[in-house]
Amino acid sequence: MKVGLIGCGGMGTTHYLSYKALSEKMNVEVTAIADCRQECLDKAAEVWPEATKYHLGMDLIKKAEVDVIDICLPSYLHADHAIAAMEKGCHTFIEKPVCLTKTDCDRLLEAEKKTGVKVMVGQVVRFFGEYKYLKKVYDEQKFGKLKSIVMNRVSGDVTWGYEDWFHDINKSGSVVLDLHIHDLDFLRYMIGEPDEITVNSTTFESGMPNQVITSYKFGDVFANVEGSWDVSSKMPFEAYYRACFEEATIVSSRLHSPHLTVYHKNGTVEHPELTPEYEVENTSSNINIASLGPYYSEIKYFLECIEENKPVGIAPLSEGTKSVLLALLELEQALSK
Ligand SMILES: NC(=O)c1ccc[n+]([C@@H]2O[C@H](COP(=O)([O-])OP(=O)(O)OC[C@H]3O[C@@H](n4cnc5c(N)ncnc54)[C@H](O)[C@@H]3O)[C@@H](O)[C@H]2O)c1
């Protein structure tokens, strides 16, 4: 399978390194790369020297003969590029958030229906071992019923974006659509749609939300979830949950080792073993991501869906758009206060 990768910045680097690792196991190669910054193109070409280089994503879509287009552009550019890629007949992987408006959700869904290509959204938390474990024990009711869950995802201020697009609410949708969407998407995936949401937020000096704390009610299950871009870029990245079941409490923290602990009601403490398909730490993307494993797994899953012609079950477009709609509702509440 030939892949065209658009956007070779922070996330694009994570993706092209994942394709490199996958190319040792699967019939896949990145044959075209696009980035409007020459230095990003040159860095990607060190990993994929044979790939044809383009400066504009739309040029790659028009000219490159590829089976798959993978879009790692700033979020405000996702929808137009994804629709053009689908209309070219390419299977399309789109980073999260899949888009930033309801109109674009509708346009994307329409293009998917019209073209029949396979589309997947990079809601990668669905592929993290600690979160897969949580969904499994929830589905199996291994520790009884879930009563409540507290989650947070805290990042240092995001300073690496092209033309500082993260700090423009019209380009990123703020911390709500960019970072917090990971957890709300996971909650939707595990529990379903919330019955009620209450949002509190703080803002950067510009007025754009930089911290959101949302309380959800799913029937009689409560969730309290924080997403934050700290004022300091030095704040270490943390993704945390504490899920309280009837028979045990599960705690997952990126900042603790081992990441995952189960505290049983009878007083025993367990660290379930997670068995990632691929485990490599690589910091060359220069963003707050080091572990390539979950990105490798989500891309591998998408390629298998294409190869085996099976539906994209785990993070299809219909799910990515529903998470955008919930995030937009939360952003609206945050901005109205
Ligand atoms: N899944 C995750 O864990 C995760 C983590 C970080 C970012 N993301 C998402 O990935 C996407 C990209 O984020 P990033 O951190 O890589 O941003 P970035 O700014 O580092 O990278 C975007 C790249 O796109 C390039 N670009 C801009 N316009 C272009 C165009 N028209 N044609 C070709 N190249 C163009 C820029 O030069 C830049 O290198 C965003 O949607 C972001 O929300 C996801």
The ligand as a Tripos MOL2 file, in Angstrom:
@<TRIPOS>MOLECULE
LIG
   44    48     1     0     0
SMALL
NO_CHARGES

@<TRIPOS>ATOM
      1 N1         -3.3880   12.0790   18.4240 N.am      1 LIG1
      2 C1         -2.5920   12.7940   19.1770 C.2       1 LIG1
      3 O1         -2.1450   12.3680   20.2370 O.2       1 LIG1
      4 C2         -2.1770   14.1620   18.6980 C.ar      1 LIG1
      5 C3         -1.1050   14.8280   19.3000 C.ar      1 LIG1
      6 C4         -0.7120   16.0650   18.7780 C.ar      1 LIG1
      7 C5         -1.4020   16.6250   17.7060 C.ar      1 LIG1
      8 N2         -2.4660   15.9490   17.1710 N.ar      1 LIG1
      9 C6         -3.2160   16.5250   16.0450 C.3       1 LIG1
     10 O2         -2.4170   16.4090   14.8700 O.3       1 LIG1
     11 C7         -2.6460   17.5250   14.0030 C.3       1 LIG1
     12 C8         -1.3140   18.1960   13.7170 C.3       1 LIG1
     13 O3         -0.7500   18.6930   14.9410 O.3       1 LIG1
     14 P1          0.8310   18.9170   15.0900 P.3       1 LIG1
     15 O4          1.1090   18.9680   16.5390 O.co2     1 LIG1
     16 O5          1.5430   17.9570   14.2380 O.co2     1 LIG1
     17 O6          0.9690   20.3930   14.4520 O.3       1 LIG1
     18 P2          2.2580   20.9940   13.7300 P.3       1 LIG1
     19 O7          2.0040   22.4510   13.5680 O.co2     1 LIG1
     20 O8          3.4840   20.5320   14.4550 O.co2     1 LIG1
     21 O9          2.2930   20.2630   12.3160 O.3       1 LIG1
     22 C9          1.4510   20.6120   11.2350 C.3       1 LIG1
     23 C10         2.3240   20.6480    9.9780 C.3       1 LIG1
     24 O10         1.5100   20.9650    8.8400 O.3       1 LIG1
     25 C11         2.2640   21.7980    7.9720 C.3       1 LIG1
     26 N3          1.3310   22.5250    7.0730 N.ar      1 LIG1
     27 C12         0.5030   23.5540    7.3710 C.ar      1 LIG1
     28 N4         -0.2570   23.8740    6.2980 N.ar      1 LIG1
     29 C13         0.0930   23.0150    5.3060 C.ar      1 LIG1
     30 C14        -0.3560   22.7940    3.9830 C.ar      1 LIG1
     31 N5         -1.3780   23.5220    3.4430 N.pl3     1 LIG1
     32 N6          0.2350   21.8210    3.2430 N.ar      1 LIG1
     33 C15         1.2570   21.0770    3.7560 C.ar      1 LIG1
     34 N7          1.7050   21.2310    5.0190 N.ar      1 LIG1
     35 C16         1.1200   22.1750    5.7890 C.ar      1 LIG1
     36 C17         3.0860   22.6860    8.8880 C.3       1 LIG1
     37 O11         4.2430   23.2020    8.2880 O.3       1 LIG1
     38 C18         3.4090   21.7280   10.0470 C.3       1 LIG1
     39 O12         4.6850   21.1340    9.8810 O.3       1 LIG1
     40 C19        -3.6390   18.4250   14.7460 C.3       1 LIG1
     41 O13        -4.9300   18.1680   14.2890 O.3       1 LIG1
     42 C20        -3.4940   18.0100   16.2010 C.3       1 LIG1
     43 O14        -4.6730   18.2310   16.9510 O.3       1 LIG1
     44 C21        -2.8370   14.7440   17.6300 C.ar      1 LIG1
@<TRIPOS>BOND
     1     1     2 1
     2     2     3 2
     3     2     4 1
     4     4     5 ar
     5     4    44 ar
     6     5     6 ar
     7     6     7 ar
     8     7     8 ar
     9     8     9 1
    10     8    44 ar
    11     9    10 1
    12     9    42 1
    13    10    11 1
    14    11    12 1
    15    11    40 1
    16    12    13 1
    17    13    14 1
    18    14    15 2
    19    14    16 1
    20    14    17 1
    21    17    18 1
    22    18    19 2
    23    18    20 1
    24    18    21 1
    25    21    22 1
    26    22    23 1
    27    23    24 1
    28    23    38 1
    29    24    25 1
    30    25    26 1
    31    25    36 1
    32    26    27 ar
    33    26    35 ar
    34    27    28 ar
    35    28    29 ar
    36    29    30 ar
    37    29    35 ar
    38    30    31 1
    39    30    32 ar
    40    32    33 ar
    41    33    34 ar
    42    34    35 ar
    43    36    37 1
    44    36    38 1
    45    38    39 1
    46    40    41 1
    47    40    42 1
    48    42    43 1
@<TRIPOS>SUBSTRUCTURE
     1 LIG1         1 GROUP 0 **** ****
